[in-house]
Amino acid sequence: MQQIGLPARRAAHHLLREVTGQGRLLSELTGSGALDHLASDDRARAYRLAADTLRGLDRADRMLKSHLSKNPSLYVRNALRLGTVELAGQEAAHGVVNAYVEIVGRNKRAASFKGLTNAVLRKIAAETDRWDKLPVPVTPPWLRRPLVAAWGRKVMDGIEKAHFKGAPLDLSAKEDAAAVAEATGGTLLPTGSIRLHDAGQVSALPGFEAGDWWVQDAAAALPIKLLGGIKGLNVLDLCAAPGGKTLQLAAAGAHVTAVDLSAGRMARVKENFQRTRLSAEIVVSDAFQFDRGGFDVVLLDAPCSATGTIRRHPDLPQAKDGAEFGMLIDQQAAMIDHALTLLRPGGRLVFCTCSLLPDEGEVQIEEALARHQGLSLDKTANDLPWIDDNWRCDDGGLRIRPDHWADKGGLDGFYMAVLTKPA
């Protein structure tokens, strides 16, 4: 592990405070420039340290509990959490302890806890062998309860193991996946994605500048693969950013119209299209305001709770509380109804969400079929030879969970289905 310096540790402490204290997401913080003052290496170290700490927060708190008679302020507690995670990762105790004593001392309200910080972290340094003996960190109750209700405790244990392990880097190839796997030293997965377990800096990988691939979780790449051949078809990607599926559509030869409300995120989509030398019509618009119809296919990767992406985004369970679930579920239903109006008769709607909640997946399809006479679920779409039997749902859709392919590094949680509009 590369040594972490004080600037990166200060930045990681800031990120952790914003997530646990203000309910902000890491993507929001980094997108608004929270790490821009750091050199690129320190940016990566700060983000990695904050993410690792969020991933292991439950374990860190268990280790600290025996050394604290009562909880100090969040400012101090987060310094102790970061220090504990670093020490558990075998960082040199002297540097870790001194750094977090300095960070605590910089805050006037917390400065009186410098001695406590020093004493507690020195005790933690002497018992780091406890770390691997502690239970896998559990998901906060607001999310764990509905997931246990949906999948049962045994499955939830597997999901939590996947969340704690984190995620490898997956790539989607523009053309030759086997060639990309060989060039990058990755493994070609049965679904055609390329997986790297120790990727390093993404932009330094072979083929990045040439636009031979883009980053995309293997599960996120599946909805487009359900469509089969789409060359020459007119396809609408209704919620396009961050653009991985849009690139897939274009690489498969479709005429793509990409719509998304966020101008900033669509600017990054344009950058990826330029890098990969692919083309699409880019439209910045609210999905509900886009009313051009007649498409052969509409892809609706609907806004959702993103609970399927926690192994990549460990901040989500700490920053959120589930209060937005009802609004998101209503929005998804309305978006399905709107998307169907943009299809030609006989056209297909691909609906997917990166959620582990059935209300954002299986239930949405069940209710859409009840609302729209003649609408049908294309059950042949998930009958492809590379689809794992564990993914198939009774309704004809696919349900992917983080505990699937555990021996290969896991997958993001996803639900996906293909609906056909009556002709």
Secondary structure, 3 states (H helix, E strand, C coil): CCCCCHHHHHHHHHHHHHHHHHCCCHHHHHHCCCCCCCCHHHHHHHHHHHHHHHHCHHHHHHHHHCCCCCCCCHHHHHHHHHHHHHHHCCCCHHHHHHHHHHHHHCCCCCHHHHHHHHHHHHHHHCCHHHHHHCCCCCCCHHHHHHHHHHHCHHHHHHHHHHHHHCCCEEEEECCCHHHHHHHHCCEECCCCCEEECCCCCHHHCCCCCCCCEEECCCCCCHHHHCCCCCCCCEEEECCCCCCHHHHHHHHCCCEEEEEECCHHHHHHHHHHHHHHCCCCEEEECCHHHCCCCCEEEEEEECCCCCHHHCCCCCCHHHHCCCCCHHHHHHHHHHHHHHHHHCEEEEEEEEEEECCCCHHHCHHHHHHHHHHCCCCEECHHHHCCCCCCHHHECCCCCEEECCCCCHHHCCCCCEEEEEEECCC
